[in-house]
Amino acid sequence: MSDDWFSRLKEYDSLSKARERLISSGKEQEGRLQTLRKRQDDTLAQLAELKSVYIAHQQSLFEIEQKVKVQTEQRGHWMDRGGSDEKLAAYNQEISSLEDKGFALLEDLDRNESERADLQTFLSGLEKTMSEISDEVKEEMARFQHEIGQLDLRLSSLTDALPSEYRDLLMKTLKKNLAHGPFTRIDSGSCFFCRYKISRTDESEIDMQKKLKTCSQCSRIFIPYGT
């Protein structure tokens, strides 16, 4: 009967790997949405930063306009009093400098508005894409969950059908959460996974006599060749 028990263990290994592939596929599907959400968050952060800069520039422009107004009034008073040309030139230079700064800020505000409009357009398209992909992901995840549920039923059935010796060893090995699963084979006289050297006696008992054994180093359960 050992051939039958090892066949069940082999099937358990195959189904477990299929289950892991489904879980991995589910994570990939969720990753599609996470990537888009990250782009959405980054875009919203850019918009918020541009809006903050826009408000700051508006305030600076308002302050410049006030300064130009004050300088213009002071220049007018100076001219009315017949003040020196040197002071008048200073007023003109200050007003010109302020106006240049104002024009530069207006250009920055125009670019800011254009950039925000582009980002809003991108964001609208992104949200539409996210909605479409979300529907696809939900459909795929529902299918994965159904298939995983079916696999879990079969895995449970296989476990329950094993003799206590096989079942107890399987449960003990599964608790170790070994990478690539709880099973191994003898490959060129060594454990396939950890390459621990297997004695000729153990190799014969495992592959020829179909005895239940584990690797002394990695603790995986040996599945005999021919099973």
C-alpha positions in Angstrom: 0.0 0.0 0.0 3.0 2.3 0.4 2.9 3.1 -3.3 -0.7 4.3 -2.9 0.2 6.5 0.1 3.2 8.0 -1.7 1.0 8.6 -4.8 -1.3 10.6 -2.5 1.6 12.6 -1.1 2.7 13.3 -4.7 -0.8 14.5 -5.6 -0.8 16.6 -2.4 2.5 18.2 -3.5 1.1 18.9 -7.0 -2.1 20.4 -5.8 -0.3 22.5 -3.1 1.9 23.9 -5.8 -1.2 24.6 -8.0 -2.7 26.4 -5.0 0.4 28.5 -4.5 0.3 29.5 -8.2 -3.2 30.6 -7.8 -2.4 32.7 -4.7 0.6 34.2 -6.6 -1.6 35.0 -9.6 -4.1 36.7 -7.2 -1.3 38.8 -5.8 -0.3 39.8 -9.3 -3.8 40.9 -10.0 -4.0 42.9 -6.8 -0.6 44.3 -7.7 -2.0 45.8 -11.0 -4.4 47.9 -8.9 -1.8 48.8 -6.3 0.4 50.1 -9.1 -2.4 52.2 -10.5 -3.3 53.5 -7.0 0.3 54.5 -6.4 0.3 56.5 -9.7 -3.0 58.0 -8.6 -1.6 59.0 -5.2 1.5 60.5 -6.9 -0.6 62.5 -9.3 -2.8 63.8 -6.5 0.3 64.8 -4.6 1.7 66.6 -7.7 -1.6 68.4 -8.0 -1.6 69.5 -4.4 1.9 70.7 -4.7 1.1 72.7 -7.8 -1.9 74.2 -6.2 0.1 75.2 -3.2 2.7 76.9 -5.5 -0.1 78.6 -7.4 -1.6 80.1 -4.3 1.8 81.3 -3.1 2.5 82.9 -6.5 -0.9 84.6 -6.4 0.0 86.1 -3.0 3.4 87.2 -4.3 1.8 88.8 -7.3 -0.7 90.6 -5.2 2.2 91.9 -3.0 4.1 93.1 -6.0 1.1 94.9 -7.4 0.7 96.7 -4.1 4.4 97.7 -4.1 4.1 98.9 -7.7 1.1 101.0 -6.7 2.9 102.5 -3.7 6.1 103.2 -5.8 4.0 104.8 -8.5 2.2 107.1 -6.1 5.5 108.1 -4.4 7.0 108.7 -7.9 4.0 111.0 -8.7 4.4 112.9 -5.5 8.1 113.3 -6.1 7.5 114.6 -9.6 4.9 117.0 -8.4 7.4 118.5 -5.9 10.0 118.8 -8.7 12.3 116.3 -7.1 15.7 115.3 -8.5 16.1 113.2 -11.6 18.3 110.8 -9.7 15.6 109.9 -7.3 13.0 109.7 -10.1 15.3 107.3 -11.9 15.5 105.1 -8.8 11.7 105.0 -8.6 11.4 104.1 -12.3 14.0 101.3 -11.9 12.3 99.9 -8.8 8.9 99.9 -10.6 10.4 98.3 -13.7 12.0 95.6 -11.6 8.8 94.9 -9.7 6.8 94.7 -13.0 9.4 92.2 -14.4 8.9 90.0 -11.4 5.2 90.3 -11.8 5.4 89.2 -15.5 7.6 86.3 -14.5 5.0 85.2 -11.9 2.2 85.5 -14.4 4.1 83.2 -16.8 4.6 80.8 -13.9 0.9 80.9 -13.0 0.0 80.1 -16.7 2.4 77.1 -16.7 1.1 76.0 -13.4 -2.5 76.1 -14.7 -1.5 74.2 -17.8 0.4 71.5 -15.8 -2.6 71.1 -13.5 -5.0 70.8 -16.4 -2.8 68.0 -17.9 -2.6 66.2 -14.6 -6.4 66.4 -14.2 -6.8 64.9 -17.7 -4.4 62.2 -16.9 -6.1 61.5 -13.5 -9.5 61.2 -15.2 -8.2 58.7 -17.7 -6.4 56.8 -14.9 -9.6 56.6 -12.8 -11.4 55.2 -15.8 -8.7 52.6 -16.3 -8.7 51.7 -12.6 -12.5 51.2 -12.7 -12.2 48.8 -15.7 -9.2 46.9 -14.2 -10.9 46.7 -10.8 -13.8 44.8 -12.5 -11.4 42.5 -14.2 -9.5 41.8 -11.0 -12.7 41.1 -9.0 -13.7 38.6 -11.7 -10.3 36.9 -11.6 -10.1 36.9 -7.8 -13.5 35.3 -7.6 -12.3 32.5 -10.0 -9.1 32.1 -8.0 -11.0 31.8 -4.8 -13.3 29.2 -6.2 -10.4 27.1 -7.6 -8.5 27.4 -4.3 -11.6 26.3 -2.4 -11.9 23.2 -4.7 -8.2 22.5 -4.1 -8.5 22.9 -0.4 -11.3 20.3 -0.3 -9.2 17.8 -2.3 -6.1 18.5 -0.1 -8.2 17.9 3.0 -9.6 14.7 1.5 -6.1 13.5 0.7 -4.8 14.2 4.2 -7.7 12.5 5.9 -7.2 9.4 3.7 -3.5 9.0 4.8 -2.4 6.6 7.5 -1.6 8.4 10.8 2.1 7.9 10.2 2.1 9.7 6.9 -0.4 12.3 8.0 1.4 13.2 11.2 4.7 13.5 9.4 3.1 15.7 6.6 1.5 18.0 9.2 4.8 18.3 11.1 6.7 19.2 7.9 4.1 21.6 6.7 4.4 23.6 9.9 8.0 24.4 9.0 6.8 26.4 6.0 9.7 25.1 3.9 10.4 27.0 0.6 9.2 25.0 -2.4 7.1 22.7 -0.3 7.6 19.8 2.1 8.7 17.1 -0.4 11.9 16.2 -2.2 13.6 13.4 -4.1 17.0 11.8 -4.2 19.0 13.3 -7.1 22.5 11.8 -7.8 22.7 10.5 -4.3 21.7 13.7 -2.6 18.6 15.6 -1.5 17.3 17.5 -4.6 16.8 20.7 -2.6 19.5 21.0 0.0 22.0 18.6 -1.6 22.6 16.7 1.6 24.4 13.4 0.8 22.1 10.3 1.2 23.6 6.9 2.1 23.2 4.0 -0.2 21.1 2.2 2.4 18.7 5.1 2.8 18.5 5.5 -1.0 17.6 1.9 -1.4 15.0 2.0 1.4 13.4 5.2 -0.1 13.4 4.4 -3.8 13.3 0.5 -3.8 11.5 -0.4 -0.5 9.3 2.8 -0.5 10.0 3.5 3.2 8.8 6.9 4.6 11.9 9.0 5.4 12.9 12.6 5.6 16.1 14.4 4.7 18.3 14.7 7.8 19.3 18.3 6.9 16.2 20.0 5.4 13.5 17.8 6.9 11.6 17.4 3.6 9.8 14.1 3.0 11.3 11.9 0.3 9.0 10.8 -2.6 10.4 7.6 -4.2 11.1 7.6 -7.9 8.5 5.7 -9.9 5.7 7.0 -7.7 
